[in-house]
Every structure is written in structure tokens, then in C-alpha cells.
Amino acid sequence: MDTMNKLKDGKYYIVNRASGTKVGLAPFDPGFNGYAITRAPHHLEHHELPCVTFTVTHKKDDSYELKIEGDSVIGRNGGVFAPPKGGEQLWKIMYREGNKAYT
């Protein structure tokens, strides 16, 4: 199944759980280097984890629109760095299953 089909419209948070800290996984976990996606901001406040916020909109033509909020994203090592130009590359990085990256 295409990873994109698991996303519902709405606001999401990408959090780093590489430290082993458990956070809510709702509704989707890409399983990429310990990153998780949650729709529950209280998990982020409780664990004080770095995150990036984005909004997903499922369009009529079956494509998805991804709007990134803020000016930083999580690095693979848990650090925060400036994002690439636009949000497309972030989308490809975060939604990876094995050797396949979904846009």
C-alpha cells in the first residue's frame, strides 16, 4: 500500500523517538530512523522533544498537499537544522519505507 494512503487530513507533528522515549503514534508511524508522527501535541510537551509541524490536505484529484510550518526540521541525529528549499524534500525524507521514498 502506498504510504500516502495512510495519512488523513489534518495537522501532524514529526517527533524524534530515537532515544527510546515512547510517544503517541496516531495514526501513522513511518518507521524511519526512529521518527514517529503524532497528532497529539501533549506528547511533545510532556517529553520536550523537537518536532516539525505540518498540515496534510487530501485534494480532489487524489494528490496530497503538504504545508510545513516553522523554519526548522529534525535531523537524523535528533538535532534541529534548517530545512531544504520548500517542503518537498522533507516529505521524501520522512516518508521512506525501506528503499522506497514516497512523494
Protein Blocks (a to p, Z undefined) as FASTA:
>chain_A
ZZklmpccdddddddfknopacdddfbdehpghiacdfbfklmmmnopacddddddddfk
opacdddedjbdcdfkopacdddehjklmmmmmmcghjbccZZ
